[in-house]
Amino acid sequence: MTSLDRTDVETAVLGAQTPSAQTAVLDQAHLGDIHGAFGSIAEDDFAPRTRFLARLKTLAAIVGPGLIVMVGDNDAGAFGTYTQAGQNYGTTLLWTLMLLIPVLYVNQEMVVRLGAVSGVGHARLIFERFGRFWGAFSVIDLFLVNALTLITEFIGVSLALRYLGLSQFWGVIASAAIIMVAVSTGNFRRFERFAIFLVFGSLLLVPVILMVHPPVDQIATDFFVPKMPQDAKLSEVMLLIVAIVGTTVAPWQLFFQQSYIVDKRIKPRFIRYERWDLCIGILLVIVGAVAMMGFCAEIFRGQPEFGNYTDALGTAMGLEKYAGRVPATLFALALLDASIIGAAAVSLATAYAIGDVFAFKHSLHRDVWDAKGFYGVLFGLIVLSALLVLTPGTPLGLLTNAVQTLAGVLLPSATVFLLLLSNDKAVLGPWVNSRRLNLFTGAVVAVLVMLSIILTSSVLFPDMGSEWIVGILAGGSALALAVTVGMKAFEPRCGGNEAADAQVEVLDADRWRMPPLETLPPARMSTLSRIWLIVLRGYLVVAGGLVLVRIFQLATAGA
C-alpha cells in the first residue's frame, strides 16, 4: 500500500480565470481533449452553450459514463433476479424498482461530482482520506464481489448460447476475447463506441414485452403501490428483495463511474450534462427491469412453472413455449448482450480500483504495453472467470444467487464512504453535498441496513411472520434517526482553514477542482464516526455470512 506515496501526480493549470490553480491529476493520459463516442470537446473549450444545438452537441460528446454504468448493471445477474421476481411473484415486487430510482440517481450523482472535481478514482480517494485500514476493507470487498459477479456474466453468456444452439465452450471463449480486445486498443473512443453499441442492444427487451403484452394497468399499479406477495415465504421474498437492491444499486458502479469520468477527462463544467447522461441510463435500466418482470409475470401466470424459477435459460424456454420463438430469441440475444457489457464494466471497475491502490498506470487511453498492470488485472479476471464457468462441477446457481444478495448487504458500507467523501470540503470545495442530500442519503443507508436486518432475521427464524417485519421497521425508525444524525457527525471537518474556505467561495464552481492530494489538509473523523463505521462493518460481516448460509440452505433444500 505504500506505493500510493510514490504515485506520479502531475498538476495542470485550470483555465485563464484561475492561472495559479493547480489540481490533482493521475497522469498525462487524463489530460487533453474529450473524445466521446459521438463527439469531441477541446480541453481549452470554455465557450458558453447558449443555443439548444450547442448543448445537444455537448451532451452527445459527454454521454457515455452514465449509460454504460447503468445498462452494465442490467447484466446477467440482473436478468436472473428480475425474471425470478416475475416468474415467482408476478408483478408484486415492481415497487422496489420505483423506490430505487432516487437511490440510483443520488448515489451515482455523487460519484459524478467526485470524479469530475477530484480527477482521481474512488478507491484512491478512500485510501488517501480515510487511510489504508478502511481503504483495504473497501477494495477487498469490491474485489471479491466483482470476481464473483464476473463469473455470473459468463454464466449468462453460457445460458444464452445454450438456448441459441451455439457452442458454449467456444462462445464463452469468444466473448472473453471480444471484451479483452475491445478494452485494450489504447483508444478510449473506440471502446466507448463498442460499449454504446451494446447499450442499444439492451433495447431488445422492449419488443419482447410488446409481443407478450401484459396488462399495463396492473404493471402501473404494482410499480407505484408497495405490497408483499400473498402466501409467500417471508425469508425467500426478503432474500429476493435484497438481491433486487444489490443488482440494481451495486457497489462496483461507484468505482466504475468515478474512474471512467476521470478517464474520459470530464471536468466540473460538464457535470450538468453528465447528470442527463445518468438520467437516460437510469431510464433504460428501469425499462429493462420492468419489461423482464412484466413479461415473465404474464407468460407464467397460471402455468406449472409459476413459482418454480430455475434460471434465465428456463425463462427463454418459457417464452418460446407460451409466446413464440421470436421473443425467446430476442431475450437470449439481450441476455448475451447484457452479459458482455456487464463483464466489460465490472472488470474495468476492478482494474481501475487496483490501479488506484497500487499506483500503476490505468487508462483506456493507454495500450497494453503502456499499462501492463492495468490490463494484466483486467485480463486475469476475465480469463479466470471464463475458465471457472467452463469447469464442470462449479456451483453456478449458488454463485449467481450469492452475488446479487451479497452486493445488497455490502451496499450500506459503500454508501457511507461515498457520503463521507461527498462532504469532504477539501476534496469537493463548492461541490459538497447539501444538508438535504445528506439527510436523504443517511435515510437510504438506514433503510438498507433495515433490509439487511430483516434478511438476517429471516435466516435465523425462517417462519417469521409479517408482525416481525412491522416490529423491525418500527425499531428501524429509531435506527434511521440515529443513522441520519450519525451521518451528520460523519462529515469530516477537512476544510483546512478560513482562508481556504474563502477561496472556495470566490472561485467559479465550474472551474474549481481538487488541489493535488498531497497538499490537502488531513481528513479528521470523530470518535463517533469511527465507532459507527466499525459497528456497521462488523454487522455486515455477520449479515454476509448469514446470507451465504441461507442461500446454501435454499440450494440444498431439494437435495
C-alpha positions as CSV (number, residue, x, y, z in Angstrom):
1,M,0.0,0.0,0.0
2,T,3.0,2.3,0.4
3,S,3.1,2.6,-3.4
4,L,0.4,5.2,-3.0
5,D,3.0,7.6,-1.7
6,R,5.0,7.1,-4.9
7,T,2.2,7.9,-7.3
8,D,3.3,10.2,-10.2
9,V,0.9,13.1,-9.6
10,E,1.1,15.9,-12.1
11,T,-0.6,19.3,-12.0
12,A,-2.4,21.2,-14.6
13,V,-3.4,24.9,-14.9
14,L,-7.2,25.3,-14.8
15,G,-8.1,27.9,-17.4
16,A,-7.4,31.6,-17.8
17,Q,-9.6,32.8,-14.9
18,T,-7.5,30.8,-12.3
19,P,-4.0,30.8,-13.7
20,S,-2.4,29.8,-10.4
21,A,-4.8,27.0,-9.5
22,Q,-3.2,23.5,-9.5
23,T,-5.3,20.3,-9.5
24,A,-4.7,16.7,-8.8
25,V,-4.2,14.6,-12.0
26,L,-3.4,10.9,-12.0
27,D,-1.1,11.1,-15.0
28,Q,-0.7,12.6,-18.5
29,A,-3.3,10.2,-20.0
30,H,-6.0,12.0,-18.1
31,L,-5.2,15.4,-19.6
32,G,-6.4,16.6,-23.0
33,D,-9.5,16.7,-25.2
34,I,-12.6,14.7,-24.5
35,H,-13.2,12.1,-27.3
36,G,-16.6,10.5,-26.7
37,A,-18.5,8.1,-28.8
38,F,-20.5,10.9,-30.5
39,G,-18.2,13.9,-30.5
40,S,-15.2,15.7,-29.1
41,I,-14.6,18.7,-26.8
42,A,-11.3,20.6,-26.8
43,E,-9.6,20.9,-23.4
44,D,-9.5,24.7,-23.7
45,D,-13.1,25.0,-24.8
46,F,-14.8,27.2,-22.2
47,A,-17.3,28.7,-24.5
48,P,-20.8,29.1,-23.1
49,R,-23.5,26.8,-24.6
50,T,-26.4,29.3,-25.1
51,R,-28.1,27.6,-28.0
52,F,-30.0,24.3,-27.9
53,L,-27.9,22.8,-30.8
54,A,-24.7,23.6,-29.0
55,R,-26.0,22.0,-25.8
56,L,-27.1,18.9,-27.7
57,K,-23.7,18.5,-29.3
58,T,-22.0,18.8,-25.9
59,L,-24.4,16.2,-24.4
60,A,-23.6,13.9,-27.3
61,A,-19.9,14.2,-26.6
62,I,-20.3,13.7,-22.8
63,V,-22.8,10.9,-22.9
64,G,-21.4,7.5,-22.1
65,P,-20.4,7.0,-18.4
66,G,-24.0,7.1,-17.1
67,L,-25.3,5.0,-19.9
68,I,-22.6,2.3,-19.6
69,V,-22.7,2.1,-15.8
70,M,-26.5,1.8,-15.7
71,V,-27.0,-0.6,-18.6
72,G,-24.0,-2.5,-17.5
73,D,-25.8,-3.1,-14.2
74,N,-28.7,-4.7,-16.1
75,D,-26.3,-7.7,-16.5
76,A,-26.7,-11.4,-16.3
77,G,-27.3,-11.3,-12.6
78,A,-30.0,-8.7,-13.1
79,F,-31.6,-10.9,-15.8
80,G,-31.7,-13.8,-13.3
81,T,-33.0,-11.6,-10.4
82,Y,-35.8,-9.7,-12.3
83,T,-37.0,-12.8,-14.2
84,Q,-37.1,-14.7,-10.9
85,A,-39.2,-12.0,-9.3
86,G,-41.6,-12.0,-12.3
87,Q,-41.9,-15.8,-12.5
88,N,-42.3,-16.5,-8.8
89,Y,-44.3,-13.5,-7.6
90,G,-45.7,-11.8,-10.7
91,T,-45.5,-8.0,-10.7
92,T,-46.0,-7.6,-7.0
93,L,-42.3,-6.6,-6.4
94,L,-42.2,-3.9,-9.1
95,W,-42.5,-1.2,-6.5
96,T,-38.9,-2.0,-5.4
97,L,-37.7,-0.5,-8.7
98,M,-39.7,2.7,-8.2
99,L,-38.2,3.2,-4.7
100,L,-34.7,2.5,-6.1
101,I,-34.8,5.2,-8.8
102,P,-33.8,8.1,-6.4
103,V,-31.3,5.9,-4.7
104,L,-29.7,5.2,-8.1
105,Y,-29.6,8.8,-9.0
106,V,-28.3,10.2,-5.7
107,N,-25.5,7.6,-5.4
108,Q,-24.3,7.9,-8.9
109,E,-24.6,11.7,-9.0
110,M,-22.3,11.9,-6.0
111,V,-19.6,9.9,-7.8
112,V,-20.2,12.1,-10.9
113,R,-19.1,15.2,-8.8
114,L,-16.3,13.3,-7.1
115,G,-14.8,12.2,-10.5
116,A,-15.2,15.5,-12.3
117,V,-14.0,17.6,-9.4
118,S,-11.2,15.5,-7.9
119,G,-9.7,14.0,-11.0
120,V,-8.9,10.7,-9.2
121,G,-10.6,7.4,-8.7
122,H,-12.9,6.3,-5.9
123,A,-10.5,3.8,-4.4
124,R,-7.7,6.4,-4.4
125,L,-9.8,8.9,-2.5
126,I,-10.8,6.4,0.2
127,F,-7.2,5.4,0.8
128,E,-6.0,9.0,0.9
129,R,-8.7,10.4,3.0
130,F,-9.5,7.5,5.4
131,G,-6.3,5.6,5.5
132,R,-5.1,2.1,4.5
133,F,-7.3,0.2,7.0
134,W,-10.6,1.4,5.6
135,G,-9.3,1.5,2.1
136,A,-8.3,-2.1,2.3
137,F,-11.7,-3.1,3.6
138,S,-13.4,-1.3,0.7
139,V,-11.2,-2.7,-2.1
140,I,-11.2,-6.2,-0.7
141,D,-15.0,-6.2,-0.6
142,L,-15.0,-4.8,-4.2
143,F,-12.5,-7.3,-5.5
144,L,-14.3,-10.4,-4.0
145,V,-17.8,-9.4,-5.1
146,N,-16.6,-8.3,-8.6
147,A,-14.8,-11.5,-9.1
148,L,-18.0,-13.4,-8.3
149,T,-20.0,-11.0,-10.4
150,L,-17.8,-11.7,-13.5
151,I,-18.5,-15.4,-13.1
152,T,-22.2,-14.7,-13.3
153,E,-21.6,-12.7,-16.5
154,F,-20.1,-15.7,-18.2
155,I,-22.9,-17.9,-16.8
156,G,-25.2,-15.6,-18.7
157,V,-23.2,-15.9,-21.8
158,S,-23.3,-19.7,-21.5
159,L,-27.1,-19.8,-20.9
160,A,-27.8,-17.6,-23.9
161,L,-25.6,-19.6,-26.2
162,R,-27.2,-22.8,-25.0
163,Y,-30.7,-21.6,-25.9
164,L,-29.4,-20.3,-29.3
165,G,-27.9,-23.7,-30.0
166,L,-24.3,-22.4,-30.2
167,S,-21.2,-23.9,-28.7
168,Q,-20.9,-22.8,-25.1
169,F,-17.2,-23.6,-24.9
170,W,-16.2,-21.6,-27.9
171,G,-18.8,-18.9,-27.3
172,V,-17.6,-18.2,-23.8
173,I,-14.0,-18.1,-25.1
174,A,-15.0,-15.8,-28.0
175,S,-16.9,-13.5,-25.6
176,A,-13.9,-13.2,-23.3
177,A,-11.7,-12.4,-26.3
178,I,-14.1,-9.8,-27.6
179,I,-14.1,-8.0,-24.3
180,M,-10.3,-8.1,-23.9
181,V,-9.8,-6.8,-27.5
182,A,-12.4,-4.0,-27.1
183,V,-10.9,-2.6,-23.9
184,S,-7.2,-2.8,-24.9
185,T,-6.9,-0.9,-28.2
186,G,-5.5,2.1,-26.4
187,N,-8.3,4.2,-28.0
188,F,-10.9,5.5,-25.5
189,R,-13.4,6.5,-28.2
190,R,-13.2,3.0,-29.8
191,F,-14.1,1.3,-26.5
192,E,-16.9,3.8,-25.8
193,R,-18.4,3.2,-29.2
194,F,-18.3,-0.6,-28.6
195,A,-20.0,-0.1,-25.2
196,I,-22.7,2.2,-26.6
197,F,-23.4,-0.3,-29.3
198,L,-24.1,-2.9,-26.5
199,V,-26.2,-0.3,-24.7
200,F,-28.5,-0.1,-27.7
201,G,-28.6,-3.9,-27.7
202,S,-30.4,-3.8,-24.3
203,L,-33.4,-2.4,-26.1
204,L,-34.1,-5.9,-27.5
205,L,-36.2,-6.4,-24.3
206,V,-38.8,-3.7,-25.5
207,P,-40.2,-5.7,-28.4
208,V,-40.4,-8.8,-26.1
209,I,-42.8,-7.1,-23.7
210,L,-44.7,-5.6,-26.6
211,M,-45.2,-9.1,-28.1
212,V,-46.3,-10.6,-24.8
213,H,-48.4,-7.5,-24.0
214,P,-49.0,-7.9,-20.2
215,P,-51.7,-5.7,-18.6
216,V,-50.4,-2.2,-18.4
217,D,-52.7,-1.1,-15.6
218,Q,-51.6,-4.0,-13.4
219,I,-47.9,-3.1,-14.0
220,A,-48.6,0.6,-13.2
221,T,-50.4,-0.3,-10.0
222,D,-47.7,-2.6,-8.8
223,F,-45.0,-0.2,-9.7
224,F,-46.4,2.6,-7.6
225,V,-48.2,0.7,-4.8
226,P,-45.9,-1.4,-2.5
227,K,-47.2,-4.8,-1.3
228,M,-45.9,-8.2,-0.5
229,P,-46.7,-11.4,-2.4
230,Q,-49.5,-13.4,-0.8
231,D,-48.9,-16.8,0.6
232,A,-45.1,-16.4,0.0
233,K,-42.4,-17.4,2.5
234,L,-41.0,-14.3,4.0
235,S,-37.4,-15.4,4.1
236,E,-37.4,-16.1,0.4
237,V,-39.1,-12.9,-0.5
238,M,-36.7,-10.8,1.6
239,L,-33.8,-12.6,0.0
240,L,-35.1,-11.7,-3.4
241,I,-35.8,-8.1,-2.4
242,V,-32.2,-7.7,-1.1
243,A,-31.0,-9.3,-4.4
244,I,-33.0,-6.7,-6.4
245,V,-31.4,-3.9,-4.4
246,G,-28.0,-5.5,-4.9
247,T,-28.3,-5.9,-8.6
248,T,-29.9,-2.5,-9.2
249,V,-27.6,-0.4,-7.0
250,A,-24.3,-2.4,-6.9
251,P,-21.1,-1.2,-5.2
252,W,-19.0,-1.6,-8.3
253,Q,-21.0,1.1,-10.0
254,L,-19.4,3.8,-7.7
255,F,-15.9,2.8,-8.5
256,F,-16.5,2.3,-12.3
257,Q,-18.3,5.6,-13.0
258,Q,-15.9,7.8,-11.0
259,S,-12.8,6.3,-12.7
260,Y,-14.5,6.3,-16.1
261,I,-15.4,10.0,-15.8
262,V,-11.7,10.7,-14.8
263,D,-10.5,8.6,-17.8
264,K,-12.9,10.5,-20.1
265,R,-11.4,13.8,-18.9
266,I,-14.8,15.3,-17.9
267,K,-14.4,18.5,-15.9
268,P,-16.8,20.2,-13.5
269,R,-18.2,22.5,-16.2
270,F,-19.8,19.4,-17.8
271,I,-21.4,17.9,-14.6
272,R,-24.9,19.1,-15.6
273,Y,-24.5,17.2,-18.9
274,E,-23.3,14.1,-17.1
275,R,-26.4,14.2,-14.9
276,W,-28.5,14.0,-18.0
277,D,-26.4,11.1,-19.2
278,L,-27.1,9.4,-15.9
279,C,-30.8,10.0,-16.1
280,I,-31.0,8.4,-19.5
281,G,-29.1,5.4,-18.2
282,I,-31.5,5.1,-15.2
283,L,-34.5,5.2,-17.6
284,L,-33.0,2.4,-19.7
285,V,-32.4,0.3,-16.5
286,I,-35.9,0.7,-15.2
287,V,-37.5,0.0,-18.6
288,G,-35.5,-3.2,-18.9
289,A,-36.2,-4.4,-15.4
290,V,-40.0,-3.6,-15.7
291,A,-40.0,-5.4,-19.0
292,M,-38.5,-8.6,-17.6
293,M,-40.7,-8.7,-14.5
294,G,-43.7,-7.9,-16.7
295,F,-43.4,-10.4,-19.5
296,C,-42.4,-13.2,-17.0
297,A,-45.4,-12.5,-14.8
298,E,-47.6,-12.7,-17.9
299,I,-46.3,-15.8,-19.6
300,F,-46.0,-17.9,-16.4
301,R,-49.3,-16.8,-14.8
302,G,-51.4,-19.9,-14.1
303,Q,-48.8,-22.2,-15.6
304,P,-46.9,-25.1,-13.8
305,E,-43.7,-23.1,-13.9
306,F,-45.1,-20.2,-11.9
307,G,-43.3,-20.1,-8.5
308,N,-40.7,-22.5,-9.7
309,Y,-37.9,-20.4,-11.2
310,T,-34.8,-22.2,-12.5
311,D,-32.6,-19.8,-14.4
312,A,-32.6,-17.4,-17.4
313,L,-32.5,-20.4,-19.8
314,G,-35.8,-21.6,-18.2
315,T,-37.2,-18.1,-18.9
316,A,-36.2,-18.3,-22.6
317,M,-37.7,-21.8,-22.9
318,G,-40.9,-20.4,-21.2
319,L,-41.1,-17.5,-23.6
320,E,-40.8,-19.9,-26.6
321,K,-43.4,-22.2,-25.1
322,Y,-46.0,-19.6,-24.3
323,A,-45.1,-16.6,-26.6
324,G,-43.2,-18.0,-29.5
325,R,-39.7,-18.4,-30.8
326,V,-39.1,-14.8,-31.8
327,P,-39.5,-13.2,-28.3
328,A,-37.5,-16.0,-26.8
329,T,-34.6,-15.5,-29.3
330,L,-34.7,-11.7,-28.6
331,F,-34.5,-12.4,-24.9
332,A,-31.5,-14.7,-25.4
333,L,-29.7,-12.1,-27.5
334,A,-30.4,-9.4,-24.9
335,L,-29.0,-11.7,-22.2
336,L,-25.9,-12.3,-24.3
337,D,-25.5,-8.5,-24.9
338,A,-26.1,-7.7,-21.2
339,S,-23.5,-10.3,-20.1
340,I,-20.8,-8.9,-22.3
341,I,-21.3,-5.3,-21.3
342,G,-21.6,-6.3,-17.7
343,A,-18.3,-8.2,-17.8
344,A,-16.6,-5.3,-19.5
345,A,-17.8,-2.8,-16.9
346,V,-17.2,-4.9,-13.8
347,S,-13.7,-5.9,-14.9
348,L,-12.9,-2.3,-15.7
349,A,-14.2,-1.2,-12.3
350,T,-11.9,-3.7,-10.6
351,A,-8.8,-2.9,-12.7
352,Y,-9.4,0.9,-12.2
353,A,-9.6,0.3,-8.4
354,I,-6.5,-1.9,-8.2
355,G,-4.6,0.7,-10.3
356,D,-5.7,3.4,-7.8
357,V,-4.4,1.3,-4.9
358,F,-1.1,0.2,-6.3
359,A,-0.4,3.3,-8.3
360,F,0.2,1.9,-11.7
361,K,-0.9,3.4,-15.0
362,H,-4.6,2.7,-15.6
363,S,-6.3,4.3,-18.5
364,L,-8.2,3.2,-21.7
365,H,-6.1,5.9,-23.4
366,R,-3.0,3.6,-23.0
367,D,-2.4,0.4,-24.8
368,V,-1.4,-2.9,-23.3
369,W,2.4,-2.3,-23.4
370,D,2.0,1.1,-21.8
371,A,-0.3,-0.1,-18.9
372,K,0.7,-3.7,-18.3
373,G,-0.5,-3.9,-14.7
374,F,-3.9,-2.4,-15.5
375,Y,-4.6,-4.8,-18.4
376,G,-3.0,-7.7,-16.5
377,V,-5.6,-7.4,-13.8
378,L,-8.4,-7.0,-16.3
379,F,-7.3,-9.9,-18.5
380,G,-6.6,-12.1,-15.5
381,L,-10.1,-11.6,-14.0
382,I,-11.8,-12.3,-17.4
383,V,-9.8,-15.4,-18.2
384,L,-10.2,-16.9,-14.7
385,S,-14.0,-16.2,-14.7
386,A,-14.5,-17.7,-18.1
387,L,-12.5,-20.8,-17.2
388,L,-14.4,-21.3,-14.0
389,V,-17.7,-21.2,-15.9
390,L,-16.4,-23.8,-18.3
391,T,-15.2,-26.1,-15.5
392,P,-17.6,-28.9,-14.7
393,G,-18.8,-29.0,-11.2
394,T,-18.6,-25.3,-10.5
395,P,-21.8,-24.4,-8.4
396,L,-23.0,-21.8,-10.9
397,G,-26.5,-21.5,-9.4
398,L,-25.2,-20.8,-5.9
399,L,-22.8,-18.2,-7.2
400,T,-25.5,-16.4,-9.2
401,N,-27.8,-16.0,-6.2
402,A,-25.0,-15.2,-3.8
403,V,-23.5,-12.3,-5.8
404,Q,-26.6,-10.1,-6.0
405,T,-27.6,-10.7,-2.4
406,L,-24.1,-10.0,-1.1
407,A,-23.9,-6.8,-3.1
408,G,-27.1,-5.7,-1.4
409,V,-25.7,-6.5,2.0
410,L,-22.4,-4.6,1.4
411,L,-24.1,-1.6,-0.2
412,P,-24.7,0.4,3.0
413,S,-20.9,0.4,3.7
414,A,-20.1,1.6,0.3
415,T,-22.7,4.3,0.5
416,V,-21.3,5.5,3.9
417,F,-17.9,6.1,2.4
418,L,-19.5,7.8,-0.6
419,L,-21.4,10.1,1.8
420,L,-18.2,10.9,3.7
421,L,-16.3,11.8,0.6
422,S,-19.1,13.9,-0.7
423,N,-19.0,16.1,2.5
424,D,-15.2,16.5,2.3
425,K,-14.8,20.2,1.5
426,A,-11.1,19.8,0.8
427,V,-12.0,17.3,-2.0
428,L,-15.2,18.9,-3.4
429,G,-15.0,22.5,-2.4
430,P,-18.2,24.3,-3.6
431,W,-19.5,20.9,-4.9
432,V,-20.0,19.3,-1.4
433,N,-23.4,17.8,-0.6
434,S,-26.3,20.0,0.6
435,R,-27.9,19.3,4.0
436,R,-31.0,18.0,2.3
437,L,-29.0,15.5,0.3
438,N,-27.1,14.3,3.4
439,L,-30.4,13.7,5.2
440,F,-31.8,11.7,2.2
441,T,-28.6,9.6,1.9
442,G,-28.5,9.0,5.6
443,A,-32.0,7.7,5.4
444,V,-31.1,5.5,2.5
445,V,-28.3,3.9,4.5
446,A,-30.7,3.3,7.3
447,V,-33.2,1.6,5.0
448,L,-30.6,-0.6,3.5
449,V,-29.4,-1.6,7.0
450,M,-33.1,-2.4,8.0
451,L,-33.5,-4.6,4.9
452,S,-30.3,-6.4,5.9
453,I,-31.6,-6.9,9.5
454,I,-34.9,-8.3,8.2
455,L,-32.9,-10.6,5.9
456,T,-30.7,-11.9,8.6
457,S,-33.7,-12.3,11.0
458,S,-35.4,-14.4,8.3
459,V,-32.3,-16.6,8.2
460,L,-32.4,-17.2,11.9
461,F,-36.2,-17.5,12.0
462,P,-37.4,-18.9,8.6
463,D,-41.0,-18.9,9.8
464,M,-41.0,-15.3,10.9
465,G,-44.3,-13.6,10.2
466,S,-45.3,-10.2,9.0
467,E,-45.7,-8.9,12.5
468,W,-41.9,-9.3,12.9
469,I,-41.4,-7.1,9.9
470,V,-43.6,-4.4,11.4
471,G,-41.6,-4.6,14.6
472,I,-38.3,-4.4,12.8
473,L,-39.5,-1.4,10.8
474,A,-40.8,0.3,13.9
475,G,-37.4,-0.2,15.6
476,G,-35.8,0.8,12.4
477,S,-37.4,4.2,12.5
478,A,-35.4,4.9,15.6
479,L,-32.3,3.5,13.8
480,A,-33.0,5.7,10.8
481,L,-33.0,8.8,13.1
482,A,-29.8,7.7,14.8
483,V,-28.1,6.9,11.5
484,T,-29.1,10.2,10.0
485,V,-27.7,12.1,13.0
486,G,-24.6,9.9,12.7
487,M,-24.2,10.8,9.1
488,K,-24.1,14.4,10.1
489,A,-21.4,13.6,12.6
490,F,-19.5,11.7,10.0
491,E,-19.0,14.7,7.9
492,P,-15.2,15.2,8.0
493,R,-14.1,18.7,9.0
494,C,-11.4,18.9,6.4
495,G,-11.9,22.4,5.2
496,G,-8.4,23.3,6.5
497,N,-8.7,26.9,7.4
498,E,-10.8,30.0,6.9
499,A,-8.6,31.3,4.1
500,A,-9.2,28.0,2.1
501,D,-12.9,28.3,2.7
502,A,-12.9,31.9,1.5
503,Q,-11.0,30.9,-1.7
504,V,-13.6,28.2,-2.4
505,E,-16.4,30.7,-2.2
506,V,-14.9,33.2,-4.6
507,L,-13.8,30.8,-7.3
508,D,-16.2,29.8,-10.2
509,A,-17.6,26.4,-9.3
510,D,-17.4,25.2,-12.9
511,R,-13.6,25.8,-12.8
512,W,-12.9,24.6,-9.3
513,R,-11.1,21.3,-8.9
514,M,-9.4,19.5,-6.1
515,P,-5.8,20.5,-5.4
516,P,-3.1,17.9,-5.5
517,L,-3.8,15.2,-2.9
518,E,-0.5,15.7,-1.1
519,T,-1.4,19.4,-0.4
520,L,-4.8,18.7,1.2
521,P,-5.2,19.0,5.0
522,P,-5.6,15.6,6.6
523,A,-9.2,14.3,6.9
524,R,-10.4,14.1,10.5
525,M,-13.0,11.6,11.6
526,S,-14.6,11.9,15.0
527,T,-14.6,9.1,17.5
528,L,-18.3,8.7,16.9
529,S,-17.7,8.3,13.2
530,R,-15.1,5.6,13.7
531,I,-17.4,3.7,16.1
532,W,-20.3,3.9,13.6
533,L,-18.0,2.5,10.8
534,I,-16.7,-0.3,13.0
535,V,-20.2,-1.3,14.2
536,L,-21.6,-1.2,10.6
537,R,-18.7,-3.2,9.2
538,G,-18.9,-5.8,11.9
539,Y,-22.6,-6.2,11.4
540,L,-22.3,-6.5,7.6
541,V,-19.7,-9.3,8.1
542,V,-22.2,-11.2,10.2
543,A,-25.0,-10.4,7.8
544,G,-23.0,-11.5,4.8
545,G,-22.2,-14.8,6.5
546,L,-25.8,-15.5,7.3
547,V,-26.8,-14.6,3.7
548,L,-24.5,-17.3,2.4
549,V,-25.9,-19.8,5.0
550,R,-29.5,-19.0,3.8
551,I,-28.5,-19.4,0.1
552,F,-26.8,-22.7,0.8
553,Q,-30.0,-23.9,2.6
554,L,-32.1,-22.9,-0.4
555,A,-29.7,-24.5,-2.8
556,T,-29.6,-27.8,-0.9
557,A,-33.3,-27.9,0.1
558,G,-34.2,-30.3,-2.7
559,A,-31.1,-32.4,-2.4
